Amino acid sequence: MAGNNFGKLFSLISFGESHGKALGGIIDGCPAGLGIDFDFIQSELDRRRPGQSAIVTQRDEKDKAVFLSGIFENKTTGAPIGFIIVNENQKSKDYNHNVDVYRPSHADYTYDVKYGVRDHRGGGRSSARETVSRVVAGAIAKLIIKAFGITINAYTSQVGDIELFASYNNLDLTKIESNAVRCPDELTADRMIKKIEEIRKAGDTVGGIISCVIKGCPVGLGEPVFDKLHADLGKAMLSINAVKGFEYGSGFESTKMTGSMHNDAFISNSSEIKTKTNFSGGIQGGISNGEDIYFKVAFKPVATIMQKQETVNSKGETTDIHGRGRHDPCVLPRAVPIVEAMAALVIVDHLLRNRSAKIG
């Protein structure tokens, strides 16, 4: 199975299955001498872990990262950083009913055809639990970008038809962690939470949008032609389970505008060149221009629902399936730190690659 590594100079290889002994990863290319804040890494894992509120899955995983290599006396050595997160609360019997049945909108059928074998216990590698490894690597990437003055903040901006219309510029992003849905607007957050609770009681699921802003990114990140910064961000986000869409800057709204409306005019002062507007989303020609980088990520409703659905088994016979076990009615609250982690991996990789862009 290919496709388990991400990044070029700063890279992550992840491994493990949702109902195996452990998940983990190998981070390669991390510079030596980086101070590792283990409490911060754990706090990032806590933001992603199940069971943290009433509107997420109640699977009781502590998600403690155990580091095996690449760190000595709390500093990176430059060697590959190996880590594992032991699975503690699997209930594989919850999946015994679908050993030979294809769950609607899951990877069961495609994995079965492609590999000739599949792990029916939660989907194996296709499970969203795989993202725990990304959060560990993303936390280390965040420690690196902190030294450059770069910050990344993601938040829930839409759940179903409930949308937060305010721009990130008009929001207090310090309030993202103040509620279970991770929306920085209290009134909108309350409506979102009630929506998720209603959906959960109905045995159904709901999707939505996560918005993200990267501040303090220097000019020059991105590698034309095929490794444009927004292209790598798009790949990073679209690799997350349940993601159906990605747009940055003015996105699809730009199709309604004229060039004279959309162009970001340059202005200059004694120390730097800026733009009056930022429809470009901080990226021009695939390269960061120093403005805020902002984007949206669309998540579909979770595929496992607590309702009876018609499907087929591996013999092509029609059958019914009913979701069992502990599942998220809405993935968005737990996906916020995953979006941030993947953005951090992209930014760090391009920071390292940018060192060789020119001499002097």
C-alpha positions, 0 to 999 in steps of 0.5 A: 500500500503506497501513499502513507507519507507526506512532505518532501524535506519535512515528512511524515510516514504514518502507520497503524489501524484503528483496531490494531495495537497502536498507531504511529509515525516517523517524522524525518527532516526535523532540524536538530536542536528544537526544544520539544514541549511534550505538554503542548503535543499532548494538548493538541492530541487532547483537542482531537481525541474522542470523548471530550464532549457530548457532541463527539464519539464517546470512545475513551482513548487517552491518546498518549504519544510515546516517543521512541527516537530522535529526541534527547534531553527534550531536544531533537537530534536531527534523526528520524522521530519515531512515535506510537499511540497505543489503542486502548478502547477498541470494541471490535465486536461492534463491527462483527455485523459487517464482516462481509457487508459494504457500508454506504459511503465507506472505503469497504468496497474500494479497499476490497477490490483494490487489495483483495483484503480489508479490515472490517473493524472500523475500516483499518487504514481508512479510519479517521483514527489514522489522523492522530499521527498527523496531529503529533507531527503537526504539533512538532511543526507548530513548535518550529513555525512558532520561532518564525512568528507564524500562527495557525488558527482553524475554527468551525464556521458552518454546521449544516445550514448554520453558518458563521458569516463574519470574517476572521478579521472580525472574530476573537480567535482566542475564543475558539476553544471556549465551546465544544464545537470550536466556533469563536462566536458564542451565539453561533456556537450554541446554535451549532451545538443544538443542531448536532445534538438534534442530528445525533438523537435522530441517529443521523450525522451532519457536515459543515465547514472549517475555516483556517487562517495562517498569519505571519507567513513570510514572502516566498513559500511555494515552489512553482509549477506543481508544488504551489503553496495553495496546491500543497495546502489543498492536497493536505486538506483533501487527504483528511477523512470526510473532506469534500472541498477546499478553497482559498482566498476569494475562492468560488466567489471570485467567479462573480467578480471582475478583474478590476474588483478582484485585483489586489493593488500593491501599496508601499511604506518605508519597510515593506510592500503590502496589498490593499485587499487580499482576495489572493488569500496570501498566495500569488503565483503559487508563492506566499506574498506575506499577507494572511493565508486563509482557506475553507475546508468542507466536510461531508456528514459522517458516513456511519449513521444509526439508521437502517440502510440498504446495501450489498455484501461482497457477493452482490446480494442485497442486504440491510445494515444498521450502524452500531458502536460509538461514532461522531454525529459531526466530525468538525469539532475534532477535525479543527486540530487536524486541519491546523496540523496539516497546514503546519506540515505544509508550511514547515516543509516549504520553510525548509525548502525555501532555504535553497531558493537563492544565494545570499 
